[in-house]
């Protein structure tokens, strides 16, 4: 690692420490760290100062400063490291700018994006972000942790266009339906739709042929989605806590790769013996299947 970057990382570590007095052990550790980092040369000192300037620009809420920060990173050949990306990914305006204007290779190291409360400031922010999200082509995992307080449909439609998306968590969104284009997310291997208000799945859902883990628990399915019977790659299916009226137990035998299965308790209790005989790969010894 470059010497000036070691100094920067040490600086971030100091900033992250609590304000309470350091223990003797912490003093010793800090002393060892400082010994490991050689004194900066004039050139390295200049680079460290430039990095700090870029950090201040990114921390700014002024859009023009984001443009300057990008320009400096490119001209100086500095990486967009984890500390800078953490700051950027906490703001919808900053992240939208960097997705839209930064070269793909600059964002390529970042595969996961977690959206938390406070990310969107205004209702229209989600539409702007949905427009630029497909350009975040390296993204493999999207985790919506904002809850049902925003309109997530534009974002889900947009996320389905991400070419490398493998995992999507849409827990507790209160969604009544999935966008019709969800089937475009053909590389999805895990989809968490726990605690929504879904009653059916769109036809395009059958295009998710790489899907291995699907959580539909705590929704409003009264009928078991028939298209799931033909999703051969499913390893885990959770559809408990739904008002299912019935299932076609014989069709479950076609899901030969399934290893984990959770159904509504009454359905599970009624069909346990039938399912056990036709689904040898499912573990029926777990506590869930104890009645």
N, C-alpha and C positions, 0 to 999 in steps of 0.2 A: 504494500500500500504506500502511496506517496506520503512523504513526511508531513506535508502541510495538511493532508486529509486526516492523518492521525490526530493532529492538533485540533482540527475541527470536530472530530468525533469525541475527543476528550472534552471539548467545550460543551457539546450537546449533553454529554453525560453529567457534567457539573450542573447544567441548567435543569436537568431532570431530577436532581437530588432534592430530598425534602429540606425544609429550612432549619430543621433541628440540628443541634451540634453534632458533628461527626464523631463516631466512636474511634477508639485507638486503632481498631482493625481497619476501618475505612481510611483513616489517615495513612496507615501503612500501605494499603492498596493504592491510594492516590500517589503516594511517593514512588511506588514501584512503576506505576504507569508513566509518571513523568520522567523516570530514568530511562524507560524504554524508548521514549521519543527524543531523538537527537534535536539539538537546537536548529532552528530554521535558518536556512540561507537567505540572503536578501531576496532572491527570486521566489523562494517558497513563501516568505513572509508576504510578499506582494500578492501571491496567489491566494493565500489565506484571507487577506484583506478584501480581495475581489469577491471571494466566495461569500464573505459576510455581507458585502454590499448586495449581492444577488439574493441572499436570504432575506434581507430587509425589504427588497423590492417585492419578493413573493409574499411576504407578510402584509404588505400594503393592500388596501382595498381599492386602490386606483388601478383601473384596467390598463392604463398606459405603462404602469410599472411592470405588469406581467409581460408586456411586449418587450420592454427593455431587458427583463431578466432572461427571457428566451434568447434574445439577441446576444447577450453577454455569454450565456452558456455555450451557444454555438460557436461564437468567435473565439472563446478561450479554450474550447474543447473540454469543458468540465462535464461530468455526468450529472444527470438528474437523480441524485441519490435518494435514499429512503426517507431521510428527514425532510427534504424539500417536497417530495411527493406526498408525504403525510399532511403537510400544510396545504398543498394544492387540493388534495382529495377531500378535504373537509369543507370546501366551499363550492357551491354549484357554479358560481361565476368563474372562479379560477380554473376549476377542472374543465369546464366547457371551453374556455379559451385554450388551454393546453392540448386538449384532445383535437380541437379544430386546427390549431396552428403549428404545434410541435411535430417534427418528423416522426414517423412511426417507430423508428429504431430507438428514439429517446424514451418512449413509453413502453417499449417491448419487454423490459424486465418485470413489468407489473401485470400480474395475472388475476388479481383478486380486488374487488371493489365492494366495500361495505358502506351502505347509505344509512346514516343515522339521523335522529331528530336534530333539526337545526340546519340540515343540508340545504333544504329548500326554504327560501325566505318569503317568496310570493308565489301565488298560484300559477302564474305564467312561466315560472322558472322550469317547471317540469316539462313543458312543451319545448322550450329551448334546449334543455338537456337531452330530450328524446331525439332531437334533430341531429345532434353531434355524436351521440353514443355509438352508433354503428362504426364510426371512424376509430374507435378504441379497439382495434382489431386483435390485439394480443390478449384481451380479457377472456378469462376462462371461468371465472366464478363471480356471480353477482348476488349479493345478499341484501335484500330490502329489510331494514329494521326500523322503518319509520312508522309502521302500523297503518291503520285505515284512514289516516287524516288527510291524505292527499290522493289525487286521482292518478293511480298507478298504471292505468291502461295504456297511455301513450308510451310509457317506459317499457312495458312488457312487449308491446308491438315492436318497439325499436330494438330491444334486447334480442328478440328472435332472429334478427338479421346479423348478429355478431357471428363471424365465421368460426370462431374457436371456442364459443361458450359451451362449457361442459356441466356446470353446476349452477342452478338458480334456486334461491330461497325466496319464496313469496308468502311467508308465514303471516297470518293475522292481518290480511289486507281487506277482508270483507268483500272480496270480489264475487260478483254474481255470475260471471262468465269469463272465459279465456278468449283472448283475441283469436280470430280465425287463422292468423298467420303463425300461430305457435309452432306449427309443423315445420317451419323454416329452420328452426333450431335443431338441425339434424344431428349435431354432435353432442347433444345433451345426454349425460349419463345419470344425472341425479336432478330430480325436480321435487321441491318441497312446497306443497300447497295446503299445508295444515292450517286449520282454523280460518276457512273462507266460507262462502255461501254458494258454492258451485252445486249445480243440479245435474249437469251433463258436461261432456267433453266435446269439443268441435271435431269434425271428421278429420281435419288435418293432423290431429293428435297421433293418428296411426302412422304418420311419417317419422315419428321419433323412434326409429328402429334401434338406436343405440342405447335407449333408456334402460338403466339397470335398477335404479332405486326411485320409487314413486311413493310420495306420502299424500294421501287424499283424506286423512283423518279429520274429523270434526268439520264436515261439510254438510250438504243437504241432498245427497244422492238417495233417491228412492228406488232407482233401478241401477243395477250394476252396469257400468259402461261396457257394452259388448266388445268394443274394439280392443279392450285390454286382454281379452282371451287370446288374441293373436300376436301379442307382443312377446315374442319368444325369448328376448334377451333379459327380461325382467328377473332380477335376483331377489328384490325386496318390494313387497306391496303392502301398504298400510291403508286400509279404508274403514277402520273401526270408527265408532261414534258417528255413524251416518244412519238415517232412517230407512235402510235397505229393507225391501219387502221380501226379497228372495234372491237366490243366485242359481246359476246353472252349474251344479257341482261337477258334472261330467266334463265341462269345458275347461275346468281348472287343470285337468290332466294334461292338457296341451301345453301348459306352462312348465315345461320340463326343467327349466333352469331356475325356477323359483325356490329359494331357500328360506325366506322369511315371509310369513303371511299373517296379517291381522285383519279380522272381519268384525262386524258388530257382534257383541257377545251372544245374542240369541241365535244368530245365523251360525256362528262358530260352534256353538254347543250342539245345534241340531245336525250339522253336517260333518262333525269332526271325524267320525269313523269312515265315512265315505271319502273324505279328503285324504285321510291317512293312507287308505289303501291305494289311492290313485296318484299320490304325490310323495314318493319316497324320499325326495331330497329336502323336503320341508321339515324343520325341527319342531315336532309337536310336543317336545318335553319341556318347553319353556313355561314359565309361570302363567303366561297369558292363556295357554291352552289347558290349564288346570281348572276343572269345574267341580 
